[in-house]
Every structure is written in C-alpha cells, then in structure tokens.
Amino acid sequence: MIQERMCKGEMSVKKGLLSIGVTCLVLLALHATPQAALRTYVCLMGHPIAALTSPITDYTSRKAHTGHSPPLGMG
C-alpha cells in the first residue's frame, strides 16, 4: 500500500514536470522571432484574424530618414 502511494506520487511529479516542459517549449516556439512574438501577443489580445493576416513591418524612426528628431509632441 505504501509502495502504491509512492508510485502515484512519482507519476504526478513526472506529469507535472512534463507539463512544465511542454509549456516552455510552446512559449519558446511562439516567441522564436520578433514577428512570431508580436503575432502571438495580438492573437492573445483577442484579434486572431488580424494576427494571421496583417503584415508586420519594421519600424524606422524619422530621425534615421531626416537626420534630426521630430518636434516635441509630434513623434
């Protein structure tokens, strides 16, 4: 009877470790690239269609194009 309890306890620990491992792998897969992380965030915020269909463009600042910062309140 004691051995049965130990086996059940060991099984639950193994299941817990397995579920934590799977969760970590899923999170790593969903955040492998910045685009994937952004799509995951948009999907979890309640916009799954937009997360899958909208294009993702890199942000380029105005300073990079013009050589100066925009006026305060404008950027």
Phi, psi and omega in degrees: 000319179293322180295325178296319179295321179294320179295318179294321178294319178294322179294320181291326177294317179296319178295320179296316179294322178296317180293323177294317179298316180294319178299317178297318179296320179295316179296320177296320180293322181283346180238029183292326179230160177301323179295318179295321178296319179294317178296321177297316180299313181297320180295316181290339176280358174106016181233066185294326180292315179296325180295328183268335188252336185281144177284151177245121180247150177287143178278128172240129184285159178293329180298324180294328182276319187257340180092357177219162181279152175290159178300157179302138179084357183248009183199000000 
